[in-house]
Amino acid sequence: MPLYAIIGTDHPGSLSNRLSVRPAHLARLDALKQEGRLVLAGPFPAVDAVDPGAAGFSGSLIVAEFESLDAARAWADADPYCAAGVYESVSVKPFKQVLP
């Protein structure tokens, strides 16, 4: 199955929304992981720190297997971060893993 990169860019000041829906967001990622389709996922800290504290995050990256670009977009559009207004925009692109 092909890989796709999902890049979400946060609205400024959306940390409280992000934290409130994080469990639902993580549950969807865990489902991809259980299906063996998740390559990697994580947020972009808004500052150069492992724990950005109140600075929060500037977005997220997910790389996973989907049947098609349309399927990846549909999955991304249904993310709780979209519904809660965390993401200002979401980009979905085909991804070719070279390393590792």
N, C-alpha and C positions, 0 to 999 in steps of 0.2 A: 504494500500500500504506500502511496506517495506521502512525503512529509510536507507540512505547511508551518510557517512561522506566523504566529498571531502576536501583534505588537499593539498593546493598548497604551494610550497616552492619557494620563490622569488630568482631570480638571484641577487647577490650583485650589488648594484648601479642601480637598476631598478626603482627607485622612479619616475623619470620623465616619463618613459613609463607607469607606473601604473597610474599616475595622468592623463595622456593624454587619456587613454581608460576607465577610471573609470565610466563615464556616461553610456557607453554601457554595462559595467559589471553590474552596478547597475540596469539597465533596465531589464536585464535577471533575476536578483534576484527578482525584483519587480513583474515580470510575475509569478514566482513561488509562491510568496506571495499571489498574487491575486487569484491564483488557489488553495490556502489553503495547499500548499505542503511544504512551507519553515518553518523549525523549528527554525533555527538560522543561522546567517552569520556574519562574521566580520574578520578583519585583526589581525595579530599578530604584535604589535609594536616591532621594533628592539631594543628598550631600554625600561626600566621600567618607562613609562610615558603614560598618556592618549593621549597626542599629541606628537609624537616622533620627530616632526619637520624634519630637514634634515636627521636624522638617518633613517627615513622611516620605512619600514615594512619588516618582514622576511618571511611573507606568509599569508595565509588565511585559514579559516575553514568555510565550508558550510555543514549544516545538512539538508537534504530535502528528501521528498518522491519521489521515482521513481519506475517504474514498475519492473525493474530488475537491476542487477549490470551492464549489458551491456548498458542499457539506461542511467544510472548514468554516466558511463564512456564516452559515446557519448556526453552527455550534458557538462561534464567537458572539454572534448577535444575541444568543440566549443566555449569555453569561450574567450572573447576578450583578457584577460590577457595571454592566451596561444599564440594567434596569434601575440601579440605585444612583446613577449619575456620577459614578466614580470616573469612568472613562469619558474624555472629551472626544476622542476619536479612536478607531480601531482599524488597523491595517492587517490584511491577510495576504500572504504571499507564498507561492511555492518555495520550498527549501530543499537544497541538495546537500546532504551531509557528506563531507569529505573526510574529516577527522573527528574524533578517533574512529 
